[in-house]
């Protein structure tokens, strides 16, 4: 296998490879662009016209998706997989990956769409770098653009594998992309209603890619990932890479949700009335007092069929402490 196929090893060691460009025997080109960043170009004449960005490790302790990308790249580097798509592999937060932490100073996935400019520190610099790498990759015209940003969640979930579909003014969510997600084993999709500050929100709204944050199960320590089954996703990614994806238009069983409200923490007095181990997608009855904050602010559930995702009362003031979602259709 080519040395550049060991991007994960290089990234964790913080090493720069001596050779930055290598060719597989089949003629695919691997180009190391910087720490945790590698671009794959298909052999001459084999390009199907898809630009595929695959990122993981935006949160450093989410090992299962990092290992999935490592397996795909190793297969390309050893000639087992012959790419027909251009691919950019990105490991989001190398320093946090090294330490096995979610982040060092702040959550990178709240620093995109220019938010890093109002901040400083290692994560702000990295978010800026990731935006530049993604923008350069998605700069060729007339090609299909797809980005999957792979994560595992902090907490358990009533729906184990789900996607967040970003929002941009004037753009419609794509039914065929939803069918593709369904075939990749995704059980639910949250359709967002405003432009966000995550990595996938940036590539969707600013780079015109189809883009998704995929939550693939609970982040667990090494050796305990057997319950995180990524087989369907792995198979679908290989098919995308090799351009032999079966046509799949069915949405059967895919649950769709939309954001009803984001619960914002305004002060240190913020109190979230949920058990600390509450699962994502837990249902909340109408009339439930979800949270309280300074100056008598109360968050009462008014929506039928409401559920909570990403509850986290420990976020910094001014940030989102949870999302209230409701069932929807396309
Ligand atoms: Zn994550």
Boltz pocket constraint, residues with backbone or C-beta under 6 A from the ligand:
constraints:
  - pocket:
      binder: B
      contacts: [[A, 58], [A, 59], [A, 62], [A, 150], [A, 151], [A, 152], [A, 153]]
      max_distance: 6.0
